[in-house]
Amino acid sequence: MQANIDGKLNYIGQSNGVVYIEIEGDKKRYSFIPIEVQGSRYFAYFAHVGDRIIKTPQSNTLTLLKGQNVYRYLIDEIR
């Protein structure tokens, strides 16, 4: 879980429970399986291009910022 992600979503897709994202200004495509935490909604249907994503190195938590609202997801692995 070494990935450091902080930026706006430029692309989001999903297949068989795996979510694929690209961040503005980052050429890498990340893939992960999100687990909803504390009332968060299914990531692939809830997150949109332009929303901000934050994930720090060594953390298993991905944060989705939609306007003033904060949603957290546990991730088993990010590639």
Secondary structure, DSSP 8 states (H G I E B T S, - for coil): ----EEEEEEEEEEETTEEEEEETT---EEEEEEEE-TT---HHHH--TT-EEEE-TT--EEEEEETTEEEEEEEEEE-
